[in-house]
Amino acid sequence: YSTFLCRQGQSSVKMSGMRFCRECNNMLYPKEDKANKKLLYVCRICDHEEPAEDCCVYRNDIVQTADARTAITVDIISDPTLIRTRASRCEKCGEREAAVFQSRSRRADEGVTLYFVCCNPSCKHRWKG
């Protein structure tokens, strides 16, 4: 079977790849052994079984692309329910109007962060307050 080793900072994360049968070279599929409370990989062709080294069957890492961030910015500028302020000036274009929203950090020890988005449609600069 194939595995991938990814480095994230100082730690490394082992991710499972596709596994193949040692008997007939067909793909192995995850199966739960309920009696022994174990994860197995089994071949659907020849009934070969092998124990799983790791309980991770699938991992979905969501990575936000630049296009997704741009779409969020456009939505924020056109959202009439968001607070607008003229108290903060955009560093890029000098526009006085900005849409304001808040977001909590994932960390419990950090407070709420204010985010500003320039309302100039040709600028759309974002900054923290």
Secondary structure, DSSP 4 states (H G I P E B T S, - for coil): --EEEEEETTEEEEEE---B-TTT-PBEEEEEETTTTEEEEEETTT--EEE-SSS----------HHHHHHHHHHHHH-TTSEEESSS--TTT----EEEEEEE-SSTTS-EEEEEEE--TTT--EEE-
